[in-house]
Amino acid sequence: NNQKINTGVDRRSADRVNDNSMLVVAGRLVGGEPFSEMTSINDVSTGGISFYLNTLLGVGDLVDLSIYSEKWTSAESVPRYQIKARVLRISPNRHSKNQFFVAAEFASNFVNLSCEEDFESIVRHLQQAVANDENQKQQYE
């Protein structure tokens, strides 16, 4: 007898990490009109993300996610990352009547829009360019 019994065991393929980064979710409603809503990440893994929204989405909907830093301010107008995600599950938020819990899987590669990781390499390139320029100038003097 080789029957599988559903024990309610978590079937996620990757560990989840709690993250409070700000998130802008954009897409199209059932009628086709665009929507955009700011929220924060509930948790994230290598394969997906969860968050709460006031907008009711449908399972299978494709949304664009713009991920900002945890300490987002209105001065930070460019998100750190953008990625597409497909809605897997939606359930009412037990703590808030007008909100929905959304679980989604990533449906594209992350686009890194943040310059922070590259800042040091840009500084090195600038220093190198200035040094080369100085060397060139000395040759002609």
Protein Blocks (a to p, Z undefined) as FASTA:
>chain_A
ZZdcdehiafbfbdcdddfbdcddddddfkopacddddddfbdcfkbccdddfbdcdehi
acddddddfklcfklmbcfbdcddddfbdcddfkbmkbccdddddfbdcddfbfklmmmm
mmmmmmmmmmmmmmmmmmmZZ
